[in-house]
Amino acid sequence: MQWYRKAADQGYAPAQVNLGALYAEGHGVSQDFGEALAWYQSCYQGYALAQFNLGVMCITGQGNLKGLCDGLCLVLPRGHSGR
């Protein structure tokens, strides 16, 4: 956990997504959708896995995100983001 946190704090997108997933699932930490949302949003631009995970949170109603349409827009392919 501490290495994910160090890398995520330095802006490393894969660590930010992994940290978000740990909070979303409650693995090694207390489940916290707000914290998961914050980590996913920190690397949302240009990182497809973060976009997908945010979309899933929208569709399933986790965190403060709402709206099936918004969720589907994040999950459905919009082209290659390069990552």
Secondary structure, 3 states (H helix, E strand, C coil): CHHHHHHHHCCCHHHHHHHHHHHHHCCCCCCCHHHHHHHHHHCCCCCHHHHHHHHHHHHHCCCCCCCHHHHHHHHCCCCCCCC
